[in-house]
Amino acid sequence: MTTATAPRDDLPPRLTRLTFHGPLSEARAAAMVRRLAGPRPGSVLDVGCGWGELMLRLLTAVPQARGVGVDVNAADLERGRRTARARGLAGRVEFAEESAVDTGRGPADVVLCLGASQALSDDLVPALRELRRLVADGGRVLLGEGFWQCAPTEAELAGMWPGASATDHHDLAALVGLTVAAGFRPEWIETANPDEWEEFESAYQADTEVWLAANPGHPVATETRERLDAHRAAWLTYRGVLGMAYLTLVPTA
């Protein structure tokens, strides 16, 4: 006989300090929304959307637009639905819990893929081809993609994520070149600055760090401490080495 387990409300919080799930400032996000809203898109597709903050802001800026966010994380999707309801957008957006691989959700006038190309393919080249398939002619893709700001050393790679390799990312010039080869022209090229990275990485763990300081004897404290310490060590290793490019891409006819 099994006994149902009641939901736990004493566990560490998750990402409550984050507005965007990436190194993105309010000022940069506002500029992106203005740029993407200019052509008055009617449809927005957010690949690997998380809670879809940028998509929701774009829908607010373009009242006739409708949006779909696709992700496999149920908690993030529910956060997006709550936010949409609070902003009066629930009737114009869908948060779908499904894989983006071979998705039939496009083509859309704007496709957002912010730090989520792996949702389409583990290889960037076919992921870019998928983005070209998913965007309507005359539309825009906003791609957020990691790149090496400088070539990582073997010691740096050893301190990053498990199995980190110099082939995990390209430099910025090579990354932009791949987008052109996939059928795009880069309308806008920008990269996250150090302040955006520090805001993101600190906020990524801040709520849990505060919880851990107050709950050192909790049953999950050891596991939580190990996870936090490992992530912080990785960040402080790739700090200044790994960059984030935000590329606004126009599909070629």
Secondary structure, 3 states (H helix, E strand, C coil): CCCCCCCCCCCCCCCCCCCCCCCCCHHHHHHHHHHHHCCCCCEEEEECCCCCHHHHHHHHHCCCCEEEEEECCHHHHHHHHHHHHHCCCHHHEEEEECCCCCCCCCCEEEEEEECCHHHCCCCHHHHHHHHHHHEEEEEEEEEEEEEECCCCCHHHHHCCCCCCCHHHCCEHHHHHHHHHHCCEEEEEEEECCHHHHHHHHHHHHHHHHHHHHHCCCCCCHHHHHHHHHHHHHHHHHHCCCEEEEEEEEEECC
